[in-house]
């Protein structure tokens, strides 16, 4: 989640309150899906070796 820092910073300067919270939740959801996909891909590559 180190790469997420620029996202948090841009979020803070643009909006506050509910919108920021909704964006935060949306981002977390997308990050989880992304991590799952990456883990699955890495596992597949590991099996092929």
N, CA and C of each residue as an Amber inpcrd file, in Angstrom:
protein
   147
   0.8090000  -1.2160000   0.0000000   0.0000000   0.0000000   0.0000000
   0.8460000   1.2710000   0.0000000   2.1580000   1.1210000  -0.1390000
   3.0150000   2.3080000  -0.2200000   2.6300000   3.1720000  -1.4150000
   2.2490000   2.5120000  -2.5140000   1.8870000   3.2430000  -3.7280000
   0.6080000   4.0470000  -3.5520000  -0.1390000   3.7750000  -2.4950000
  -1.4190000   4.4530000  -2.2840000  -1.2400000   5.8540000  -1.7100000
  -0.0640000   6.1860000  -1.2120000   0.1430000   7.4820000  -0.5610000
  -0.2100000   8.6770000  -1.4480000   0.2310000   8.7310000  -2.7050000
  -0.1670000   9.8600000  -3.5610000  -1.6770000   9.9800000  -3.6760000
  -2.3580000   8.8330000  -3.6790000  -3.8220000   8.8270000  -3.7470000
  -4.4230000   9.5160000  -2.5280000  -3.9250000   9.1570000  -1.3330000
  -4.4590000   9.7730000  -0.1090000  -4.2210000  11.2790000  -0.1370000
  -3.0390000  11.6970000  -0.5460000  -2.7020000  13.1200000  -0.5560000
  -3.6170000  13.8860000  -1.5020000  -3.8400000  13.3550000  -2.6880000
  -4.6960000  14.0370000  -3.6540000  -6.1380000  14.0680000  -3.1540000
  -6.5350000  13.0230000  -2.4610000  -7.8890000  12.9440000  -1.9180000
  -8.1110000  14.0420000  -0.8770000  -7.1110000  14.2330000  -0.0080000
  -7.2240000  15.2180000   1.0690000  -7.3680000  16.6380000   0.5290000
  -6.6210000  16.9760000  -0.5050000  -6.6370000  18.3490000  -1.0020000
  -7.9140000  18.6500000  -1.7790000  -8.5110000  17.6520000  -2.4020000
  -9.6920000  17.8810000  -3.2320000 -10.9840000  17.9110000  -2.4260000
 -11.1600000  16.9250000  -1.5550000 -12.4490000  16.8010000  -0.8800000
 -12.2920000  16.4440000   0.5860000 -13.4030000  16.5930000   1.3040000
 -13.4210000  16.2090000   2.7130000 -14.7680000  15.5680000   3.0330000
 -14.8470000  14.9260000   4.1800000 -16.1290000  14.4040000   4.6360000
 -16.5580000  13.1360000   3.9380000 -17.8490000  13.0690000   3.6290000
 -18.4480000  11.8340000   3.1290000 -17.8480000  11.3930000   1.8030000
 -17.6270000  12.3460000   0.8880000 -17.0740000  11.9830000  -0.4150000
 -15.7330000  11.2920000  -0.2660000 -14.8930000  11.8380000   0.5980000
 -13.5730000  11.2620000   0.8140000 -13.7040000   9.8570000   1.3840000
 -14.6490000   9.6900000   2.3000000 -14.8360000   8.3730000   2.9110000
 -15.3100000   7.3660000   1.8680000 -16.2520000   7.7720000   1.0210000
 -16.7410000   6.8910000  -0.0360000 -15.6190000   6.5110000  -0.9960000
 -14.8070000   7.4910000  -1.3700000 -13.6780000   7.2260000  -2.2590000
 -12.7000000   6.2690000  -1.5990000 -12.5010000   6.4630000  -0.3040000
 -11.5930000   5.6120000   0.4630000 -12.0820000   4.1690000   0.4380000
 -13.3750000   3.9700000   0.6780000 -13.9350000   2.6210000   0.6780000
 -13.8550000   2.0020000  -0.7130000 -14.1450000   2.8060000  -1.7260000
 -14.0820000   2.3330000  -3.1090000 -12.6580000   1.9200000  -3.4560000
 -11.7030000   2.7420000  -3.0340000 -10.2960000   2.4510000  -3.2910000
  -9.8750000   1.1610000  -2.5950000 -10.2920000   0.9850000  -1.3500000
  -9.9440000  -0.2280000  -0.6030000 -10.4770000  -1.4620000  -1.3130000
 -11.7200000  -1.3830000  -1.7760000 -12.3420000  -2.5010000  -2.4760000
 -11.5410000  -2.8430000  -3.7260000 -11.2040000  -1.8230000  -4.5200000
 -10.4250000  -2.0330000  -5.7370000  -9.0480000  -2.5860000  -5.4210000
  -8.4360000  -2.1110000  -4.3440000  -7.1050000  -2.5760000  -3.9600000
  -7.1490000  -4.0490000  -3.5830000  -8.2030000  -4.4640000  -2.8850000
  -8.3320000  -5.8660000  -2.4940000  -8.4470000  -6.7510000  -3.7250000
  -9.2910000  -6.3480000  -4.6630000  -9.4720000  -7.1150000  -5.8960000
  -8.1550000  -7.2020000  -6.6520000  -7.4550000  -6.0760000  -6.7420000
  -6.1730000  -6.0230000  -7.4370000  -5.1650000  -6.9650000  -6.7820000
  -5.0980000  -6.9340000  -5.4570000  -4.1560000  -7.8030000  -4.7340000
  -4.4870000  -9.2670000  -4.9660000  -5.7610000  -9.6040000  -4.9680000
  -6.1680000 -10.9860000  -5.2100000  -5.7480000 -11.4290000  -6.6080000
  -5.9680000 -10.5620000  -7.5940000  -5.5900000 -10.8960000  -8.9660000
  -4.0840000 -11.0810000  -9.0850000  -3.3210000 -10.1940000  -8.4670000
  -1.8620000 -10.2870000  -8.5170000  -1.3780000 -11.5690000  -7.8520000
  -1.9460000 -11.8990000  -6.7030000  -1.5510000 -13.1070000  -5.9760000
  -1.8510000 -14.3420000  -6.8190000  -2.9930000 -14.3370000  -7.4710000
  -3.3880000 -15.4740000  -8.3010000  -2.4280000 -15.6260000  -9.4770000
  -2.0750000 -14.4880000 -10.0830000  -1.1590000 -14.5080000 -11.2240000
   0.2150000 -15.0110000 -10.7970000   0.6990000 -14.5500000  -9.6630000
   2.0100000 -14.9770000  -9.1720000   2.0040000 -16.4650000  -8.8530000
   0.9090000 -16.9570000  -8.2860000   0.8010000 -18.3780000  -7.9710000
   0.8540000 -19.1980000  -9.2560000   0.1810000 -18.7090000 -10.2870000
   0.1620000 -19.4040000 -11.5710000   1.5720000 -19.4500000 -12.1620000
   2.2700000 -18.3170000 -12.1070000   3.6360000 -18.2600000 -12.6310000
   4.5540000 -19.1800000 -11.8400000   4.3330000 -19.2730000 -10.5320000
   5.1450000 -20.1370000  -9.6800000   4.9630000 -21.6000000 -10.0430000
   3.7510000 -21.9720000 -10.4060000   3.4790000 -23.3680000 -10.7600000
   4.1160000 -23.7360000 -12.0920000   4.2000000 -22.7690000 -12.9980000
   4.7390000 -23.0510000 -14.3300000   6.2390000 -23.2850000 -14.3020000
   6.9390000 -22.7230000 -13.3130000   8.4000000 -22.8290000 -13.2810000
   8.8590000 -24.2310000 -12.9220000
